[in-house]
Amino acid sequence: MDLLGLLLLVFPAYVANSVPVVFGGGPRIDGGRKFIDGRRLFGDGKTIQGFLSGVAFGIAAGAVTVLLFSGLYLPDASFATKMWLVGAMAFGAMAGDLLGSFLKRRLGIKDGESSFVIDQMPFILVGLFLAWLVYPPLFEALGWDGLALILVLTILLHYLFNVIAHRLRLKKVPW
C-alpha cells in the first residue's frame, strides 16, 4: 500500500482523535469513579461528548474519503467493508485514547501530563486492531513496512497537530 493509501486508511482515526479538543466537554466518561487503586478511571479530559463527537466526525470524514478515493486503498474490499473499516478506525481511535488514559492513571501520570508512547500509540493501534477484525486481509495489504510507516507518521503528525492546537489555545499543553 502506498503512502496515500496508508493516510486514507488511518484518516478516520486521526480525525476522531483530534475532534474532542474542539467538541469535547460535558459529563466525564468515568463520572468521577475510581479504579481499585484509588485513582480515577480516565480523568477529567475524557468526556461523553468528546468520545461521541470523535467517533461521529471520524466516521463522517472516513465516509467522504471512501466516496472520493475508494479506488486508492484496499481495492479488493467492498464499499460496505470500507465503511465498516471507517467505523472501526474511528471507534477504535477513541477506545484506544481511553485505554491510554486508563494506563496513564494506573502509572500515576496526571491528566494533561505528557507520556510519549501512551499519548500517541493506543489510539492508532486499537483502531488498526479493530479494522483488522473487520477486514483480516488488512495486515497483508499493509505489510510490516506499512505498519511501521503508520506508527512513525502518527508520532510526527500527533506532535505537529498538538503544537498547533496549543498555539491556537485549543489545548493547555502541547502534547
VMD Tcl script that builds the backbone (N, CA, C; Angstrom):
set m [mol new atoms 525]
animate dup $m
set s [atomselect $m all]
$s set {name element resname resid chain x y z} {
  {N N MET 1 A 0.858 -1.180 0.000}
  {CA C MET 1 A 0.000 0.000 0.000}
  {C C MET 1 A 0.901 1.240 0.000}
  {N N ASP 2 A 0.580 2.197 -0.834}
  {CA C ASP 2 A 1.399 3.404 -0.928}
  {C C ASP 2 A 1.050 4.395 0.195}
  {N N LEU 3 A 1.821 5.466 0.264}
  {CA C LEU 3 A 1.658 6.446 1.340}
  {C C LEU 3 A 0.253 7.042 1.358}
  {N N LEU 4 A -0.275 7.397 0.205}
  {CA C LEU 4 A -1.620 7.972 0.163}
  {C C LEU 4 A -2.655 6.969 0.667}
  {N N GLY 5 A -2.531 5.723 0.255}
  {CA C GLY 5 A -3.441 4.685 0.732}
  {C C GLY 5 A -3.373 4.517 2.239}
  {N N LEU 6 A -2.163 4.553 2.790}
  {CA C LEU 6 A -1.997 4.451 4.247}
  {C C LEU 6 A -2.674 5.619 4.955}
  {N N LEU 7 A -2.456 6.817 4.441}
  {CA C LEU 7 A -3.066 8.000 5.064}
  {C C LEU 7 A -4.587 7.959 4.977}
  {N N LEU 8 A -5.117 7.506 3.848}
  {CA C LEU 8 A -6.569 7.393 3.709}
  {C C LEU 8 A -7.132 6.369 4.688}
  {N N LEU 9 A -6.402 5.284 4.890}
  {CA C LEU 9 A -6.845 4.244 5.817}
  {C C LEU 9 A -6.952 4.769 7.245}
  {N N VAL 10 A -5.944 5.513 7.687}
  {CA C VAL 10 A -5.913 5.956 9.087}
  {C C VAL 10 A -6.568 7.318 9.304}
  {N N PHE 11 A -6.973 7.987 8.231}
  {CA C PHE 11 A -7.579 9.309 8.344}
  {C C PHE 11 A -8.752 9.352 9.330}
  {N N PRO 12 A -9.684 8.388 9.308}
  {CA C PRO 12 A -10.788 8.442 10.282}
  {C C PRO 12 A -10.301 8.421 11.734}
  {N N ALA 13 A -9.232 7.683 12.002}
  {CA C ALA 13 A -8.688 7.634 13.363}
  {C C ALA 13 A -8.058 8.971 13.737}
  {N N TYR 14 A -7.334 9.577 12.812}
  {CA C TYR 14 A -6.716 10.877 13.085}
  {C C TYR 14 A -7.771 11.943 13.361}
  {N N VAL 15 A -8.830 11.943 12.552}
  {CA C VAL 15 A -9.910 12.912 12.761}
  {C C VAL 15 A -10.586 12.653 14.102}
  {N N ALA 16 A -10.928 11.396 14.359}
  {CA C ALA 16 A -11.607 11.052 15.614}
  {C C ALA 16 A -10.784 11.484 16.822}
  {N N ASN 17 A -9.489 11.270 16.768}
  {CA C ASN 17 A -8.625 11.600 17.896}
  {C C ASN 17 A -8.458 13.108 18.084}
  {N N SER 18 A -8.652 13.884 17.025}
  {CA C SER 18 A -8.458 15.335 17.092}
  {C C SER 18 A -9.705 16.106 17.503}
  {N N VAL 19 A -10.856 15.637 17.111}
  {CA C VAL 19 A -12.115 16.371 17.279}
  {C C VAL 19 A -12.475 16.693 18.732}
  {N N PRO 20 A -12.249 15.804 19.700}
  {CA C PRO 20 A -12.660 16.128 21.072}
  {C C PRO 20 A -12.013 17.385 21.652}
  {N N VAL 21 A -10.874 17.788 21.112}
  {CA C VAL 21 A -10.240 19.022 21.578}
  {C C VAL 21 A -11.179 20.206 21.348}
  {N N VAL 22 A -11.921 20.170 20.249}
  {CA C VAL 22 A -12.829 21.258 19.888}
  {C C VAL 22 A -14.250 21.002 20.387}
  {N N PHE 23 A -14.732 19.777 20.230}
  {CA C PHE 23 A -16.132 19.478 20.517}
  {C C PHE 23 A -16.344 18.682 21.800}
  {N N GLY 24 A -15.317 18.547 22.618}
  {CA C GLY 24 A -15.450 17.823 23.878}
  {C C GLY 24 A -16.157 18.659 24.925}
  {N N GLY 25 A -16.113 18.196 26.134}
  {CA C GLY 25 A -16.778 18.888 27.233}
  {C C GLY 25 A -17.965 18.088 27.719}
  {N N GLY 26 A -18.588 18.586 28.760}
  {CA C GLY 26 A -19.754 17.901 29.302}
  {C C GLY 26 A -19.380 16.850 30.327}
  {N N PRO 27 A -20.310 15.926 30.568}
  {CA C PRO 27 A -20.082 14.907 31.599}
  {C C PRO 27 A -18.875 14.023 31.293}
  {N N ARG 28 A -18.141 13.700 32.336}
  {CA C ARG 28 A -16.961 12.848 32.216}
  {C C ARG 28 A -17.392 11.399 31.997}
  {N N ILE 29 A -16.645 10.692 31.163}
  {CA C ILE 29 A -16.977 9.296 30.876}
  {C C ILE 29 A -16.959 8.456 32.145}
  {N N ASP 30 A -15.983 8.692 32.999}
  {CA C ASP 30 A -15.892 7.874 34.213}
  {C C ASP 30 A -16.789 8.367 35.339}
  {N N GLY 31 A -17.455 9.505 35.128}
  {CA C GLY 31 A -18.361 10.027 36.155}
  {C C GLY 31 A -17.683 10.263 37.496}
  {N N GLY 32 A -16.370 10.408 37.494}
  {CA C GLY 32 A -15.625 10.619 38.730}
  {C C GLY 32 A -15.282 9.327 39.466}
  {N N ARG 33 A -15.678 8.188 38.901}
  {CA C ARG 33 A -15.407 6.899 39.560}
  {C C ARG 33 A -13.917 6.593 39.569}
  {N N LYS 34 A -13.546 5.801 40.557}
  {CA C LYS 34 A -12.142 5.435 40.724}
  {C C LYS 34 A -11.963 3.933 40.552}
  {N N PHE 35 A -10.767 3.562 40.144}
  {CA C PHE 35 A -10.387 2.163 39.985}
  {C C PHE 35 A -9.991 1.612 41.353}
  {N N ILE 36 A -9.677 0.330 41.425}
  {CA C ILE 36 A -9.328 -0.279 42.714}
  {C C ILE 36 A -8.062 0.312 43.327}
  {N N ASP 37 A -7.257 1.005 42.524}
  {CA C ASP 37 A -6.045 1.642 43.046}
  {C C ASP 37 A -6.322 3.021 43.644}
  {N N GLY 38 A -7.599 3.435 43.629}
  {CA C GLY 38 A -7.978 4.722 44.204}
  {C C GLY 38 A -7.849 5.899 43.257}
  {N N ARG 39 A -7.336 5.653 42.055}
  {CA C ARG 39 A -7.189 6.723 41.066}
  {C C ARG 39 A -8.376 6.709 40.104}
  {N N ARG 40 A -8.654 7.875 39.526}
  {CA C ARG 40 A -9.732 7.981 38.540}
  {C C ARG 40 A -9.524 6.968 37.412}
  {N N LEU 41 A -10.627 6.527 36.828}
  {CA C LEU 41 A -10.540 5.601 35.697}
  {C C LEU 41 A -9.854 6.259 34.503}
  {N N PHE 42 A -10.347 7.451 34.111}
  {CA C PHE 42 A -9.809 8.125 32.928}
  {C C PHE 42 A -9.372 9.558 33.194}
  {N N GLY 43 A -10.041 10.274 34.064}
  {CA C GLY 43 A -9.708 11.667 34.338}
  {C C GLY 43 A -10.696 12.627 33.705}
  {N N ASP 44 A -10.524 13.899 34.014}
  {CA C ASP 44 A -11.455 14.935 33.562}
  {C C ASP 44 A -11.421 15.177 32.055}
  {N N GLY 45 A -10.341 14.834 31.407}
  {CA C GLY 45 A -10.198 15.131 29.984}
  {C C GLY 45 A -10.978 14.221 29.054}
  {N N LYS 46 A -11.596 13.186 29.582}
  {CA C LYS 46 A -12.333 12.240 28.739}
  {C C LYS 46 A -13.821 12.381 29.021}
  {N N THR 47 A -14.541 12.928 28.026}
  {CA C THR 47 A -15.963 13.203 28.210}
  {C C THR 47 A -16.807 12.397 27.224}
  {N N ILE 48 A -18.067 12.224 27.588}
  {CA C ILE 48 A -19.001 11.515 26.713}
  {C C ILE 48 A -19.124 12.258 25.384}
  {N N GLN 49 A -19.289 13.564 25.461}
  {CA C GLN 49 A -19.424 14.382 24.251}
  {C C GLN 49 A -18.172 14.293 23.384}
  {N N GLY 50 A -17.014 14.320 24.000}
  {CA C GLY 50 A -15.768 14.206 23.245}
  {C C GLY 50 A -15.651 12.858 22.549}
  {N N PHE 51 A -15.985 11.787 23.262}
  {CA C PHE 51 A -15.920 10.442 22.692}
  {C C PHE 51 A -16.867 10.320 21.505}
  {N N LEU 52 A -18.129 10.694 21.721}
  {CA C LEU 52 A -19.137 10.554 20.664}
  {C C LEU 52 A -18.858 11.467 19.471}
  {N N SER 53 A -18.408 12.698 19.740}
  {CA C SER 53 A -18.095 13.599 18.621}
  {C C SER 53 A -16.894 13.079 17.840}
  {N N GLY 54 A -15.925 12.507 18.528}
  {CA C GLY 54 A -14.776 11.926 17.838}
  {C C GLY 54 A -15.190 10.799 16.913}
  {N N VAL 55 A -16.017 9.886 17.425}
  {CA C VAL 55 A -16.485 8.773 16.595}
  {C C VAL 55 A -17.295 9.302 15.410}
  {N N ALA 56 A -18.223 10.220 15.670}
  {CA C ALA 56 A -19.095 10.736 14.606}
  {C C ALA 56 A -18.301 11.457 13.517}
  {N N PHE 57 A -17.402 12.348 13.914}
  {CA C PHE 57 A -16.616 13.082 12.917}
  {C C PHE 57 A -15.636 12.159 12.192}
  {N N GLY 58 A -15.087 11.186 12.909}
  {CA C GLY 58 A -14.196 10.217 12.265}
  {C C GLY 58 A -14.922 9.413 11.200}
  {N N ILE 59 A -16.148 8.975 11.518}
  {CA C ILE 59 A -16.948 8.228 10.539}
  {C C ILE 59 A -17.319 9.122 9.361}
  {N N ALA 60 A -17.728 10.347 9.642}
  {CA C ALA 60 A -18.099 11.270 8.556}
  {C C ALA 60 A -16.908 11.536 7.636}
  {N N ALA 61 A -15.752 11.811 8.219}
  {CA C ALA 61 A -14.555 12.076 7.412}
  {C C ALA 61 A -14.162 10.839 6.611}
  {N N GLY 62 A -14.256 9.681 7.244}
  {CA C GLY 62 A -13.936 8.438 6.547}
  {C C GLY 62 A -14.904 8.136 5.425}
  {N N ALA 63 A -16.190 8.422 5.637}
  {CA C ALA 63 A -17.193 8.186 4.594}
  {C C ALA 63 A -16.908 9.052 3.371}
  {N N VAL 64 A -16.580 10.305 3.605}
  {CA C VAL 64 A -16.233 11.195 2.490}
  {C C VAL 64 A -14.987 10.668 1.778}
  {N N THR 65 A -14.021 10.217 2.544}
  {CA C THR 65 A -12.794 9.670 1.970}
  {C C THR 65 A -13.094 8.455 1.099}
  {N N VAL 66 A -13.935 7.557 1.602}
  {CA C VAL 66 A -14.291 6.362 0.828}
  {C C VAL 66 A -15.004 6.758 -0.462}
  {N N LEU 67 A -15.912 7.711 -0.373}
  {CA C LEU 67 A -16.651 8.140 -1.570}
  {C C LEU 67 A -15.740 8.800 -2.606}
  {N N LEU 68 A -14.800 9.607 -2.143}
  {CA C LEU 68 A -13.937 10.342 -3.069}
  {C C LEU 68 A -12.739 9.541 -3.577}
  {N N PHE 69 A -12.207 8.661 -2.722}
  {CA C PHE 69 A -10.945 7.987 -3.043}
  {C C PHE 69 A -11.032 6.469 -2.928}
  {N N SER 70 A -12.185 5.906 -3.163}
  {CA C SER 70 A -12.415 4.487 -2.918}
  {C C SER 70 A -11.406 3.571 -3.598}
  {N N GLY 71 A -10.996 3.893 -4.799}
  {CA C GLY 71 A -10.091 3.018 -5.528}
  {C C GLY 71 A -8.638 3.127 -5.126}
  {N N LEU 72 A -8.307 4.066 -4.247}
  {CA C LEU 72 A -6.900 4.309 -3.922}
  {C C LEU 72 A -6.356 3.453 -2.784}
  {N N TYR 73 A -7.224 2.821 -2.022}
  {CA C TYR 73 A -6.729 1.915 -0.993}
  {C C TYR 73 A -7.674 0.733 -0.854}
  {N N LEU 74 A -7.103 -0.402 -0.570}
  {CA C LEU 74 A -7.839 -1.653 -0.421}
  {C C LEU 74 A -8.837 -1.857 -1.565}
  {N N PRO 75 A -8.349 -1.902 -2.801}
  {CA C PRO 75 A -9.251 -2.014 -3.950}
  {C C PRO 75 A -10.069 -3.303 -3.963}
  {N N ASP 76 A -9.616 -4.336 -3.262}
  {CA C ASP 76 A -10.360 -5.598 -3.228}
  {C C ASP 76 A -11.495 -5.586 -2.216}
  {N N ALA 77 A -11.527 -4.599 -1.345}
  {CA C ALA 77 A -12.579 -4.524 -0.321}
  {C C ALA 77 A -13.825 -3.873 -0.915}
  {N N SER 78 A -14.981 -4.376 -0.514}
  {CA C SER 78 A -16.246 -3.798 -0.982}
  {C C SER 78 A -16.481 -2.443 -0.318}
  {N N PHE 79 A -17.421 -1.692 -0.871}
  {CA C PHE 79 A -17.796 -0.407 -0.277}
  {C C PHE 79 A -18.248 -0.609 1.170}
  {N N ALA 80 A -19.078 -1.625 1.403}
  {CA C ALA 80 A -19.575 -1.890 2.760}
  {C C ALA 80 A -18.421 -2.205 3.711}
  {N N THR 81 A -17.471 -3.003 3.258}
  {CA C THR 81 A -16.313 -3.335 4.101}
  {C C THR 81 A -15.510 -2.087 4.423}
  {N N LYS 82 A -15.322 -1.223 3.432}
  {CA C LYS 82 A -14.585 0.019 3.678}
  {C C LYS 82 A -15.310 0.888 4.704}
  {N N MET 83 A -16.631 0.902 4.653}
  {CA C MET 83 A -17.387 1.682 5.639}
  {C C MET 83 A -17.261 1.061 7.031}
  {N N TRP 84 A -17.254 -0.257 7.117}
  {CA C TRP 84 A -17.012 -0.912 8.410}
  {C C TRP 84 A -15.612 -0.581 8.919}
  {N N LEU 85 A -14.641 -0.550 8.008}
  {CA C LEU 85 A -13.273 -0.166 8.385}
  {C C LEU 85 A -13.235 1.256 8.930}
  {N N VAL 86 A -13.953 2.156 8.286}
  {CA C VAL 86 A -14.037 3.547 8.743}
  {C C VAL 86 A -14.572 3.587 10.170}
  {N N GLY 87 A -15.671 2.879 10.414}
  {CA C GLY 87 A -16.249 2.843 11.761}
  {C C GLY 87 A -15.294 2.240 12.771}
  {N N ALA 88 A -14.613 1.168 12.367}
  {CA C ALA 88 A -13.656 0.518 13.268}
  {C C ALA 88 A -12.501 1.450 13.604}
  {N N MET 89 A -11.994 2.172 12.601}
  {CA C MET 89 A -10.882 3.096 12.848}
  {C C MET 89 A -11.311 4.246 13.756}
  {N N ALA 90 A -12.504 4.810 13.516}
  {CA C ALA 90 A -12.972 5.942 14.324}
  {C C ALA 90 A -13.270 5.505 15.756}
  {N N PHE 91 A -14.043 4.439 15.916}
  {CA C PHE 91 A -14.366 3.955 17.259}
  {C C PHE 91 A -13.104 3.455 17.957}
  {N N GLY 92 A -12.272 2.728 17.215}
  {CA C GLY 92 A -11.033 2.205 17.791}
  {C C GLY 92 A -10.103 3.302 18.273}
  {N N ALA 93 A -10.044 4.404 17.532}
  {CA C ALA 93 A -9.203 5.531 17.955}
  {C C ALA 93 A -9.672 6.072 19.295}
  {N N MET 94 A -10.973 6.224 19.444}
  {CA C MET 94 A -11.493 6.773 20.701}
  {C C MET 94 A -11.350 5.765 21.843}
  {N N ALA 95 A -11.573 4.482 21.551}
  {CA C ALA 95 A -11.375 3.450 22.574}
  {C C ALA 95 A -9.899 3.374 22.964}
  {N N GLY 96 A -9.013 3.484 21.985}
  {CA C GLY 96 A -7.579 3.475 22.263}
  {C C GLY 96 A -7.142 4.675 23.079}
  {N N ASP 97 A -7.747 5.825 22.815}
  {CA C ASP 97 A -7.455 7.022 23.601}
  {C C ASP 97 A -7.876 6.812 25.061}
  {N N LEU 98 A -9.032 6.190 25.252}
  {CA C LEU 98 A -9.462 5.863 26.624}
  {C C LEU 98 A -8.489 4.886 27.276}
  {N N LEU 99 A -8.050 3.884 26.530}
  {CA C LEU 99 A -7.081 2.924 27.055}
  {C C LEU 99 A -5.801 3.642 27.479}
  {N N GLY 100 A -5.335 4.571 26.655}
  {CA C GLY 100 A -4.144 5.345 27.005}
  {C C GLY 100 A -4.335 6.126 28.290}
  {N N SER 101 A -5.504 6.745 28.446}
  {CA C SER 101 A -5.793 7.491 29.679}
  {C C SER 101 A -5.835 6.563 30.885}
  {N N PHE 102 A -6.461 5.418 30.693}
  {CA C PHE 102 A -6.537 4.433 31.774}
  {C C PHE 102 A -5.129 4.012 32.206}
  {N N LEU 103 A -4.263 3.717 31.234}
  {CA C LEU 103 A -2.886 3.315 31.543}
  {C C LEU 103 A -2.113 4.437 32.230}
  {N N LYS 104 A -2.291 5.664 31.762}
  {CA C LYS 104 A -1.603 6.797 32.392}
  {C C LYS 104 A -2.020 6.947 33.851}
  {N N ARG 105 A -3.310 6.806 34.128}
  {CA C ARG 105 A -3.775 6.919 35.525}
  {C C ARG 105 A -3.169 5.809 36.376}
  {N N ARG 106 A -3.080 4.594 35.836}
  {CA C ARG 106 A -2.511 3.480 36.599}
  {C C ARG 106 A -1.032 3.720 36.894}
  {N N LEU 107 A -0.351 4.396 35.980}
  {CA C LEU 107 A 1.075 4.677 36.166}
  {C C LEU 107 A 1.322 5.943 36.982}
  {N N GLY 108 A 0.244 6.576 37.436}
  {CA C GLY 108 A 0.379 7.777 38.252}
  {C C GLY 108 A 0.650 9.037 37.451}
  {N N ILE 109 A 0.442 8.986 36.142}
  {CA C ILE 109 A 0.630 10.164 35.296}
  {C C ILE 109 A -0.672 10.953 35.320}
  {N N LYS 110 A -0.588 12.192 35.727}
  {CA C LYS 110 A -1.791 13.017 35.890}
  {C C LYS 110 A -2.398 13.419 34.549}
  {N N ASP 111 A -3.686 13.748 34.594}
  {CA C ASP 111 A -4.411 14.229 33.424}
  {C C ASP 111 A -3.687 15.452 32.860}
  {N N GLY 112 A -3.361 15.418 31.567}
  {CA C GLY 112 A -2.677 16.541 30.933}
  {C C GLY 112 A -1.164 16.422 30.913}
  {N N GLU 113 A -0.594 15.492 31.693}
  {CA C GLU 113 A 0.855 15.296 31.667}
  {C C GLU 113 A 1.229 14.456 30.452}
  {N N SER 114 A 2.411 14.707 29.920}
  {CA C SER 114 A 2.863 14.013 28.723}
  {C C SER 114 A 3.418 12.631 29.047}
  {N N SER 115 A 3.141 11.707 28.160}
  {CA C SER 115 A 3.742 10.383 28.183}
  {C C SER 115 A 3.890 9.967 26.728}
  {N N PHE 116 A 5.090 10.034 26.228}
  {CA C PHE 116 A 5.361 9.913 24.796}
  {C C PHE 116 A 4.597 8.767 24.125}
  {N N VAL 117 A 4.816 7.551 24.532}
  {CA C VAL 117 A 4.207 6.404 23.856}
  {C C VAL 117 A 2.721 6.293 24.167}
  {N N ILE 118 A 2.336 6.484 25.413}
  {CA C ILE 118 A 0.938 6.292 25.811}
  {C C ILE 118 A 0.039 7.375 25.223}
  {N N ASP 119 A 0.549 8.549 24.978}
  {CA C ASP 119 A -0.259 9.607 24.364}
  {C C ASP 119 A -0.498 9.355 22.878}
  {N N GLN 120 A 0.411 8.667 22.214}
  {CA C GLN 120 A 0.360 8.606 20.761}
  {C C GLN 120 A 0.008 7.251 20.165}
  {N N MET 121 A 0.313 6.168 20.822}
  {CA C MET 121 A 0.151 4.873 20.178}
  {C C MET 121 A -1.194 4.170 20.394}
  {N N PRO 122 A -1.789 4.202 21.580}
  {CA C PRO 122 A -3.010 3.394 21.756}
  {C C PRO 122 A -4.128 3.712 20.773}
  {N N PHE 123 A -4.340 4.984 20.447}
  {CA C PHE 123 A -5.461 5.315 19.566}
  {C C PHE 123 A -5.295 4.688 18.185}
  {N N ILE 124 A -4.091 4.708 17.641}
  {CA C ILE 124 A -3.900 4.168 16.296}
  {C C ILE 124 A -3.818 2.645 16.333}
  {N N LEU 125 A -3.205 2.080 17.373}
  {CA C LEU 125 A -3.089 0.623 17.456}
  {C C LEU 125 A -4.441 -0.045 17.667}
  {N N VAL 126 A -5.277 0.511 18.530}
  {CA C VAL 126 A -6.606 -0.073 18.743}
  {C C VAL 126 A -7.456 0.108 17.488}
  {N N GLY 127 A -7.354 1.259 16.841}
  {CA C GLY 127 A -8.072 1.464 15.583}
  {C C GLY 127 A -7.674 0.435 14.534}
  {N N LEU 128 A -6.386 0.207 14.377}
  {CA C LEU 128 A -5.911 -0.782 13.406}
  {C C LEU 128 A -6.323 -2.196 13.798}
  {N N PHE 129 A -6.296 -2.497 15.087}
  {CA C PHE 129 A -6.709 -3.828 15.546}
  {C C PHE 129 A -8.176 -4.084 15.213}
  {N N LEU 130 A -9.045 -3.112 15.518}
  {CA C LEU 130 A -10.467 -3.285 15.194}
  {C C LEU 130 A -10.677 -3.361 13.680}
  {N N ALA 131 A -9.915 -2.590 12.921}
  {CA C ALA 131 A -10.015 -2.651 11.458}
  {C C ALA 131 A -9.604 -4.032 10.954}
  {N N TRP 132 A -8.577 -4.604 11.555}
  {CA C TRP 132 A -8.144 -5.953 11.185}
  {C C TRP 132 A -9.231 -6.976 11.501}
  {N N LEU 133 A -9.939 -6.802 12.629}
  {CA C LEU 133 A -11.042 -7.716 12.948}
  {C C LEU 133 A -12.141 -7.633 11.887}
  {N N VAL 134 A -12.386 -6.442 11.372}
  {CA C VAL 134 A -13.399 -6.236 10.332}
  {C C VAL 134 A -12.918 -6.796 8.989}
  {N N TYR 135 A -11.640 -6.631 8.706}
  {CA C TYR 135 A -11.087 -6.999 7.400}
  {C C TYR 135 A -9.729 -7.676 7.607}
  {N N PRO 136 A -9.728 -8.998 7.880}
  {CA C PRO 136 A -8.478 -9.705 8.181}
  {C C PRO 136 A -7.353 -9.557 7.150}
  {N N PRO 137 A -7.629 -9.385 5.847}
  {CA C PRO 137 A -6.512 -9.186 4.907}
  {C C PRO 137 A -5.797 -7.834 5.063}
  {N N LEU 138 A -6.248 -7.013 5.996}
  {CA C LEU 138 A -5.680 -5.671 6.149}
  {C C LEU 138 A -4.172 -5.701 6.362}
  {N N PHE 139 A -3.690 -6.547 7.273}
  {CA C PHE 139 A -2.262 -6.514 7.575}
  {C C PHE 139 A -1.419 -7.096 6.450}
  {N N GLU 140 A -2.007 -7.981 5.669}
  {CA C GLU 140 A -1.296 -8.442 4.477}
  {C C GLU 140 A -1.152 -7.279 3.492}
  {N N ALA 141 A -2.209 -6.475 3.367}
  {CA C ALA 141 A -2.166 -5.311 2.475}
  {C C ALA 141 A -1.191 -4.248 2.989}
  {N N LEU 142 A -1.146 -4.075 4.311}
  {CA C LEU 142 A -0.252 -3.071 4.901}
  {C C LEU 142 A 1.203 -3.500 4.829}
  {N N GLY 143 A 1.462 -4.718 5.247}
  {CA C GLY 143 A 2.824 -5.188 5.406}
  {C C GLY 143 A 3.457 -4.555 6.643}
  {N N TRP 144 A 4.572 -5.116 7.064}
  {CA C TRP 144 A 5.254 -4.582 8.249}
  {C C TRP 144 A 5.782 -3.179 7.998}
  {N N ASP 145 A 6.230 -2.943 6.760}
  {CA C ASP 145 A 6.751 -1.608 6.448}
  {C C ASP 145 A 5.634 -0.566 6.470}
  {N N GLY 146 A 4.454 -0.928 5.996}
  {CA C GLY 146 A 3.313 -0.008 6.053}
  {C C GLY 146 A 2.904 0.287 7.477}
  {N N LEU 147 A 2.891 -0.752 8.311}
  {CA C LEU 147 A 2.551 -0.559 9.722}
  {C C LEU 147 A 3.575 0.348 10.400}
  {N N ALA 148 A 4.854 0.096 10.144}
  {CA C ALA 148 A 5.905 0.936 10.734}
  {C C ALA 148 A 5.767 2.387 10.274}
  {N N LEU 149 A 5.460 2.582 9.004}
  {CA C LEU 149 A 5.291 3.938 8.481}
  {C C LEU 149 A 4.104 4.636 9.144}
  {N N ILE 150 A 3.000 3.914 9.339}
  {CA C ILE 150 A 1.844 4.488 10.035}
  {C C ILE 150 A 2.235 4.934 11.438}
  {N N LEU 151 A 2.994 4.105 12.147}
  {CA C LEU 151 A 3.378 4.452 13.521}
  {C C LEU 151 A 4.293 5.676 13.548}
  {N N VAL 152 A 5.241 5.742 12.632}
  {CA C VAL 152 A 6.136 6.906 12.574}
  {C C VAL 152 A 5.352 8.161 12.199}
  {N N LEU 153 A 4.498 8.054 11.189}
  {CA C LEU 153 A 3.675 9.208 10.797}
  {C C LEU 153 A 2.777 9.663 11.940}
  {N N THR 154 A 2.247 8.708 12.679}
  {CA C THR 154 A 1.376 9.048 13.804}
  {C C THR 154 A 2.136 9.853 14.846}
  {N N ILE 155 A 3.341 9.440 15.158}
  {CA C ILE 155 A 4.151 10.178 16.133}
  {C C ILE 155 A 4.390 11.609 15.641}
  {N N LEU 156 A 4.803 11.745 14.396}
  {CA C LEU 156 A 5.115 13.071 13.851}
  {C C LEU 156 A 3.873 13.953 13.739}
  {N N LEU 157 A 2.797 13.411 13.177}
  {CA C LEU 157 A 1.578 14.204 12.995}
  {C C LEU 157 A 0.913 14.536 14.321}
  {N N HIS 158 A 0.941 13.586 15.252}
  {CA C HIS 158 A 0.352 13.825 16.573}
  {C C HIS 158 A 1.055 14.998 17.244}
  {N N TYR 159 A 2.376 14.994 17.190}
  {CA C TYR 159 A 3.147 16.086 17.785}
  {C C TYR 159 A 2.831 17.414 17.088}
  {N N LEU 160 A 2.868 17.415 15.763}
  {CA C LEU 160 A 2.628 18.634 14.992}
  {C C LEU 160 A 1.253 19.229 15.296}
  {N N PHE 161 A 0.214 18.415 15.252}
  {CA C PHE 161 A -1.136 18.942 15.458}
  {C C PHE 161 A -1.389 19.345 16.908}
  {N N ASN 162 A -0.729 18.696 17.849}
  {CA C ASN 162 A -0.862 19.127 19.240}
  {C C ASN 162 A -0.187 20.474 19.473}
  {N N VAL 163 A 0.946 20.698 18.843}
  {CA C VAL 163 A 1.611 22.003 18.956}
  {C C VAL 163 A 0.725 23.086 18.334}
  {N N ILE 164 A 0.149 22.788 17.173}
  {CA C ILE 164 A -0.752 23.755 16.524}
  {C C ILE 164 A -1.961 24.036 17.412}
  {N N ALA 165 A -2.574 22.997 17.956}
  {CA C ALA 165 A -3.743 23.179 18.833}
  {C C ALA 165 A -3.376 23.996 20.067}
  {N N HIS 166 A -2.183 23.783 20.597}
  {CA C HIS 166 A -1.730 24.551 21.758}
  {C C HIS 166 A -1.553 26.025 21.388}
  {N N ARG 167 A -0.948 26.283 20.249}
  {CA C ARG 167 A -0.739 27.676 19.815}
  {C C ARG 167 A -2.054 28.378 19.510}
  {N N LEU 168 A -3.053 27.617 19.078}
  {CA C LEU 168 A -4.382 28.185 18.833}
  {C C LEU 168 A -5.211 28.273 20.115}
  {N N ARG 169 A -4.581 27.890 21.224}
  {CA C ARG 169 A -5.210 27.899 22.550}
  {C C ARG 169 A -6.405 26.944 22.656}
  {N N LEU 170 A -6.356 25.877 21.871}
  {CA C LEU 170 A -7.368 24.834 21.975}
  {C C LEU 170 A -6.976 23.803 23.029}
  {N N LYS 171 A -5.668 23.725 23.318}
  {CA C LYS 171 A -5.146 22.808 24.331}
  {C C LYS 171 A -4.272 23.588 25.299}
  {N N LYS 172 A -4.307 23.160 26.554}
  {CA C LYS 172 A -3.496 23.827 27.577}
  {C C LYS 172 A -2.024 23.466 27.455}
  {N N VAL 173 A -1.752 22.256 26.963}
  {CA C VAL 173 A -0.371 21.778 26.849}
  {C C VAL 173 A -0.126 21.296 25.413}
  {N N PRO 174 A 1.121 21.369 24.942}
  {CA C PRO 174 A 1.399 20.994 23.548}
  {C C PRO 174 A 1.643 19.499 23.325}
  {N N TRP 175 A 0.943 18.630 24.036}
  {CA C TRP 175 A 1.068 17.185 23.801}
  {C C TRP 175 A -0.259 16.515 23.895}
}
mol reanalyze $m
mol bondsrecalc $m
mol representation Tube
mol addrep $m
